[in-house]
Every structure is written in C-alpha cells, then in structure tokens.
C-alpha cells in the first residue's frame, strides 16, 4: 500500500479562538448587549408613557383598535387586522430611530470639534515653529516632521505630544548650555 498521509491537525479551534478574540467581534458583542438594553428602555418608554397618553387621547387602548374581517362563529375564530398594534410598532421604530439619530449627531459633532481643535493646535505649533526657524534656520520645522495628512485625531495628538517633548528637551539642553 502507499504511504499513509499524515493526519493534519485541525486548526478549527485555533481559528475560532482568533476569530473571537478579534477586537471587532468583541465590539459587536458589546453593541448587541447595549442594543438589547436600549430596546428595553425604548419599549418601556412607548408602553408605559406614550401608549397610555395616546390611549387617553383616543379613549381606548391601541391594542383594541382592530378591523374585523370575519366575525367569530361557533365553528371558527374571528379574523381581525390589529392595526393598533401595527401603529404602536411604527411609533416604537420612529422613537428608536430618533434617539439613535440624536446620539449619532452628538457624537459626530463632538468628533468634529475635537478634530478642529487638533487642527488649530497644529496650526499654532506650525506658526510658532516657523517663527523660531526664521530665527534659527538650521532647526527642523514641524512642517517637515509632521506628515501632510494625519488619518486620525489620535495620531495627530500623539505627534503633537512628541513634538512638544522634543521642543522641551531642546530648550532644556539650550538652557543647560547657557
């Protein structure tokens, strides 16, 4: 008989472990849990606050709003269109969408402000460095050391921090020499 093929070890569990331990999977799991909690809050808002207020306005419960297609008989149950429940589902969806939209809008505005603030700091540092480089042309400018496009605010802030550390160290060396 021919050679026996070596049994290749299954990498299923290794692959599964790598898949689960990826950051985006953990983020997704957290989002699902937070989403479930958020759904419970919105459902309570609709069922415990909004629905009773609407029921007060329409003199009844939304669950009672039905259109009877066939009356109940001795042989068959009634067939109804429960449009009141459908209206409540739409209302719940609209409230969910409104809250999510509001939260995302606040987050986007905050992110934009942080980015604008970081850009303003970068411009101030560039102007200050240009002024200092005019006084000392041999000194490296920030414009030369900072890449033209920074992909994220965190990278920009890290670069600003590093540049400030370098400038502080240079000034400390100059003060020691004097």
Short mmCIF file of the C-alpha atoms (twelve columns), coordinates in Angstrom:
data_MODEL
# 
_entry.id   MODEL 
# 
loop_
_atom_site.group_PDB 
_atom_site.id 
_atom_site.type_symbol 
_atom_site.label_atom_id 
_atom_site.label_alt_id 
_atom_site.label_comp_id 
_atom_site.label_asym_id 
_atom_site.label_seq_id 
_atom_site.Cartn_x 
_atom_site.Cartn_y 
_atom_site.Cartn_z 
_atom_site.pdbx_PDB_model_num 
ATOM 1   C CA . UNK A 1   0.000   0.000  0.000  1 
ATOM 2   C CA . UNK A 2   1.050   3.597  -0.434 1 
ATOM 3   C CA . UNK A 3   2.300   5.977  2.138  1 
ATOM 4   C CA . UNK A 4   -0.130  6.922  4.857  1 
ATOM 5   C CA . UNK A 5   -0.963  10.562 4.794  1 
ATOM 6   C CA . UNK A 6   -0.136  12.340 7.980  1 
ATOM 7   C CA . UNK A 7   -3.217  13.405 9.790  1 
ATOM 8   C CA . UNK A 8   -3.217  17.166 9.660  1 
ATOM 9   C CA . UNK A 9   -4.116  18.777 12.968 1 
ATOM 10  C CA . UNK A 10  -7.362  20.634 12.836 1 
ATOM 11  C CA . UNK A 11  -6.955  24.347 13.187 1 
ATOM 12  C CA . UNK A 12  -10.674 24.839 13.723 1 
ATOM 13  C CA . UNK A 13  -10.334 25.747 17.418 1 
ATOM 14  C CA . UNK A 14  -7.293  27.932 16.788 1 
ATOM 15  C CA . UNK A 15  -9.146  29.744 14.014 1 
ATOM 16  C CA . UNK A 16  -12.251 30.076 16.186 1 
ATOM 17  C CA . UNK A 17  -10.199 31.483 19.072 1 
ATOM 18  C CA . UNK A 18  -8.551  34.009 16.744 1 
ATOM 19  C CA . UNK A 19  -11.951 34.972 15.335 1 
ATOM 20  C CA . UNK A 20  -13.496 35.501 18.779 1 
ATOM 21  C CA . UNK A 21  -10.542 37.416 20.184 1 
ATOM 22  C CA . UNK A 22  -10.537 39.988 17.383 1 
ATOM 23  C CA . UNK A 23  -11.447 43.433 18.607 1 
ATOM 24  C CA . UNK A 24  -14.300 43.983 16.173 1 
ATOM 25  C CA . UNK A 25  -16.079 40.817 17.335 1 
ATOM 26  C CA . UNK A 26  -15.868 41.934 20.951 1 
ATOM 27  C CA . UNK A 27  -17.123 45.384 19.912 1 
ATOM 28  C CA . UNK A 28  -20.017 43.738 18.088 1 
ATOM 29  C CA . UNK A 29  -20.921 41.676 21.151 1 
ATOM 30  C CA . UNK A 30  -20.892 44.796 23.323 1 
ATOM 31  C CA . UNK A 31  -23.064 46.606 20.777 1 
ATOM 32  C CA . UNK A 32  -25.618 43.775 20.815 1 
ATOM 33  C CA . UNK A 33  -25.832 43.824 24.619 1 
ATOM 34  C CA . UNK A 34  -26.133 47.615 24.749 1 
ATOM 35  C CA . UNK A 35  -28.686 47.493 21.925 1 
ATOM 36  C CA . UNK A 36  -30.810 44.991 23.837 1 
ATOM 37  C CA . UNK A 37  -30.729 47.193 26.942 1 
ATOM 38  C CA . UNK A 38  -31.571 50.232 24.826 1 
ATOM 39  C CA . UNK A 39  -34.507 48.375 23.270 1 
ATOM 40  C CA . UNK A 40  -35.874 47.592 26.726 1 
ATOM 41  C CA . UNK A 41  -35.693 51.289 27.646 1 
ATOM 42  C CA . UNK A 42  -37.438 52.414 24.469 1 
ATOM 43  C CA . UNK A 43  -40.123 49.733 24.799 1 
ATOM 44  C CA . UNK A 44  -40.785 50.892 28.353 1 
ATOM 45  C CA . UNK A 45  -40.997 54.495 27.163 1 
ATOM 46  C CA . UNK A 46  -43.513 53.559 24.491 1 
ATOM 47  C CA . UNK A 47  -45.573 51.065 26.513 1 
ATOM 48  C CA . UNK A 48  -45.533 52.820 29.897 1 
ATOM 49  C CA . UNK A 49  -45.597 56.505 28.959 1 
ATOM 50  C CA . UNK A 50  -46.519 57.214 25.351 1 
ATOM 51  C CA . UNK A 51  -49.092 54.455 24.823 1 
ATOM 52  C CA . UNK A 52  -51.196 55.443 27.878 1 
ATOM 53  C CA . UNK A 53  -51.120 59.101 26.793 1 
ATOM 54  C CA . UNK A 54  -52.312 58.176 23.304 1 
ATOM 55  C CA . UNK A 55  -54.941 55.841 24.775 1 
ATOM 56  C CA . UNK A 56  -56.191 58.784 26.813 1 
ATOM 57  C CA . UNK A 57  -56.496 60.855 23.637 1 
ATOM 58  C CA . UNK A 58  -58.316 58.182 21.631 1 
ATOM 59  C CA . UNK A 59  -60.433 56.903 24.545 1 
ATOM 60  C CA . UNK A 60  -59.093 53.358 24.458 1 
ATOM 61  C CA . UNK A 61  -56.109 51.057 24.154 1 
ATOM 62  C CA . UNK A 62  -54.274 50.823 20.844 1 
ATOM 63  C CA . UNK A 63  -54.351 47.047 21.137 1 
ATOM 64  C CA . UNK A 64  -58.133 47.258 20.872 1 
ATOM 65  C CA . UNK A 65  -58.001 49.022 17.504 1 
ATOM 66  C CA . UNK A 66  -58.897 46.242 15.096 1 
ATOM 67  C CA . UNK A 67  -60.691 45.801 11.827 1 
ATOM 68  C CA . UNK A 68  -62.826 42.661 11.865 1 
ATOM 69  C CA . UNK A 69  -62.595 40.689 8.633  1 
ATOM 70  C CA . UNK A 70  -64.759 37.783 9.830  1 
ATOM 71  C CA . UNK A 71  -66.875 37.573 12.952 1 
ATOM 72  C CA . UNK A 72  -66.345 34.732 15.391 1 
ATOM 73  C CA . UNK A 73  -68.685 31.812 14.844 1 
ATOM 74  C CA . UNK A 74  -69.235 28.529 16.641 1 
ATOM 75  C CA . UNK A 75  -67.010 26.815 14.087 1 
ATOM 76  C CA . UNK A 76  -64.206 29.396 13.596 1 
ATOM 77  C CA . UNK A 77  -62.360 32.136 15.371 1 
ATOM 78  C CA . UNK A 78  -62.668 35.755 14.350 1 
ATOM 79  C CA . UNK A 79  -60.176 37.121 11.838 1 
ATOM 80  C CA . UNK A 80  -59.009 40.651 12.580 1 
ATOM 81  C CA . UNK A 81  -56.465 43.153 11.373 1 
ATOM 82  C CA . UNK A 82  -54.821 44.532 14.514 1 
ATOM 83  C CA . UNK A 83  -53.814 47.899 13.125 1 
ATOM 84  C CA . UNK A 84  -53.469 49.401 16.623 1 
ATOM 85  C CA . UNK A 85  -50.528 47.108 17.379 1 
ATOM 86  C CA . UNK A 86  -49.056 47.977 13.988 1 
ATOM 87  C CA . UNK A 87  -49.301 51.704 14.762 1 
ATOM 88  C CA . UNK A 88  -47.519 51.123 18.080 1 
ATOM 89  C CA . UNK A 89  -44.747 49.158 16.334 1 
ATOM 90  C CA . UNK A 90  -44.270 52.052 13.898 1 
ATOM 91  C CA . UNK A 91  -44.235 54.521 16.785 1 
ATOM 92  C CA . UNK A 92  -41.626 52.435 18.628 1 
ATOM 93  C CA . UNK A 93  -39.476 52.291 15.492 1 
ATOM 94  C CA . UNK A 94  -39.690 56.049 14.963 1 
ATOM 95  C CA . UNK A 95  -38.694 56.740 18.573 1 
ATOM 96  C CA . UNK A 96  -35.748 54.306 18.265 1 
ATOM 97  C CA . UNK A 97  -34.648 55.978 15.041 1 
ATOM 98  C CA . UNK A 98  -34.979 59.456 16.552 1 
ATOM 99  C CA . UNK A 99  -32.907 58.583 19.612 1 
ATOM 100 C CA . UNK A 100 -30.206 56.823 17.562 1 
ATOM 101 C CA . UNK A 101 -30.073 59.741 15.126 1 
ATOM 102 C CA . UNK A 102 -29.717 62.202 18.014 1 
ATOM 103 C CA . UNK A 103 -26.928 60.207 19.672 1 
ATOM 104 C CA . UNK A 104 -25.026 59.814 16.389 1 
ATOM 105 C CA . UNK A 105 -25.407 63.510 15.637 1 
ATOM 106 C CA . UNK A 106 -23.985 64.467 19.044 1 
ATOM 107 C CA . UNK A 107 -21.070 62.041 18.599 1 
ATOM 108 C CA . UNK A 108 -20.289 63.380 15.109 1 
ATOM 109 C CA . UNK A 109 -20.338 66.983 16.331 1 
ATOM 110 C CA . UNK A 110 -18.060 66.119 19.247 1 
ATOM 111 C CA . UNK A 111 -15.654 64.309 16.915 1 
ATOM 112 C CA . UNK A 112 -15.658 67.256 14.523 1 
ATOM 113 C CA . UNK A 113 -14.886 69.676 17.376 1 
ATOM 114 C CA . UNK A 114 -12.004 67.512 18.569 1 
ATOM 115 C CA . UNK A 115 -10.595 67.357 15.043 1 
ATOM 116 C CA . UNK A 116 -10.966 71.132 14.599 1 
ATOM 117 C CA . UNK A 117 -9.258  71.718 17.953 1 
ATOM 118 C CA . UNK A 118 -6.405  69.415 16.990 1 
ATOM 119 C CA . UNK A 119 -6.054  71.213 13.653 1 
ATOM 120 C CA . UNK A 120 -5.980  74.592 15.426 1 
ATOM 121 C CA . UNK A 121 -3.252  73.361 17.774 1 
ATOM 122 C CA . UNK A 122 -1.287  72.031 14.809 1 
ATOM 123 C CA . UNK A 123 -1.561  75.400 13.025 1 
ATOM 124 C CA . UNK A 124 -0.415  77.281 16.135 1 
ATOM 125 C CA . UNK A 125 2.554   74.963 16.506 1 
ATOM 126 C CA . UNK A 126 3.426   75.374 12.833 1 
ATOM 127 C CA . UNK A 127 3.313   79.173 13.105 1 
ATOM 128 C CA . UNK A 128 5.409   79.141 16.252 1 
ATOM 129 C CA . UNK A 129 7.920   76.769 14.687 1 
ATOM 130 C CA . UNK A 130 8.120   78.894 11.534 1 
ATOM 131 C CA . UNK A 131 8.843   81.929 13.669 1 
ATOM 132 C CA . UNK A 132 11.550  80.055 15.567 1 
ATOM 133 C CA . UNK A 133 13.017  78.618 12.366 1 
ATOM 134 C CA . UNK A 134 13.284  82.121 10.897 1 
ATOM 135 C CA . UNK A 135 15.391  82.996 13.940 1 
ATOM 136 C CA . UNK A 136 17.391  79.730 13.614 1 
ATOM 137 C CA . UNK A 137 17.319  78.375 10.018 1 
ATOM 138 C CA . UNK A 138 19.223  75.171 10.895 1 
ATOM 139 C CA . UNK A 139 16.405  73.946 13.153 1 
ATOM 140 C CA . UNK A 140 13.991  71.317 11.739 1 
ATOM 141 C CA . UNK A 141 10.472  72.624 11.304 1 
ATOM 142 C CA . UNK A 142 7.296   70.921 12.421 1 
ATOM 143 C CA . UNK A 143 6.029   71.067 8.858  1 
ATOM 144 C CA . UNK A 144 8.914   68.808 7.828  1 
ATOM 145 C CA . UNK A 145 8.414   66.365 10.689 1 
ATOM 146 C CA . UNK A 146 4.596   66.072 10.554 1 
ATOM 147 C CA . UNK A 147 3.113   64.140 7.647  1 
ATOM 148 C CA . UNK A 148 0.832   66.237 5.441  1 
ATOM 149 C CA . UNK A 149 -2.269  64.143 6.176  1 
ATOM 150 C CA . UNK A 150 -2.971  62.534 9.520  1 
ATOM 151 C CA . UNK A 151 -5.590  59.814 9.290  1 
ATOM 152 C CA . UNK A 152 -6.915  60.082 12.815 1 
ATOM 153 C CA . UNK A 153 -7.157  62.522 15.676 1 
ATOM 154 C CA . UNK A 154 -5.251  60.153 17.958 1 
ATOM 155 C CA . UNK A 155 -2.259  60.058 15.612 1 
ATOM 156 C CA . UNK A 156 -2.276  63.826 15.352 1 
ATOM 157 C CA . UNK A 157 -2.402  64.268 19.113 1 
ATOM 158 C CA . UNK A 158 0.422   61.749 19.581 1 
ATOM 159 C CA . UNK A 159 2.558   63.608 17.063 1 
ATOM 160 C CA . UNK A 160 1.857   66.933 18.749 1 
ATOM 161 C CA . UNK A 161 2.791   65.405 22.113 1 
ATOM 162 C CA . UNK A 162 6.050   64.014 20.697 1 
ATOM 163 C CA . UNK A 163 6.927   67.345 19.085 1 
ATOM 164 C CA . UNK A 164 6.274   69.193 22.322 1 
ATOM 165 C CA . UNK A 165 8.524   66.730 24.171 1 
ATOM 166 C CA . UNK A 166 11.283  67.273 21.606 1 
ATOM 167 C CA . UNK A 167 10.987  71.052 21.860 1 
ATOM 168 C CA . UNK A 168 11.041  70.903 25.663 1 
ATOM 169 C CA . UNK A 169 14.146  68.714 25.571 1 
ATOM 170 C CA . UNK A 170 15.871  71.083 23.108 1 
ATOM 171 C CA . UNK A 171 15.072  74.094 25.279 1 
ATOM 172 C CA . UNK A 172 16.317  72.270 28.373 1 
ATOM 173 C CA . UNK A 173 19.603  71.470 26.538 1 
ATOM 174 C CA . UNK A 174 19.946  75.099 25.438 1 
ATOM 175 C CA . UNK A 175 19.333  76.328 28.994 1 
ATOM 176 C CA . UNK A 176 21.983  73.938 30.323 1 
ATOM 177 C CA . UNK A 177 24.498  75.167 27.721 1 
ATOM 178 C CA . UNK A 178 23.877  78.802 28.740 1 
# 
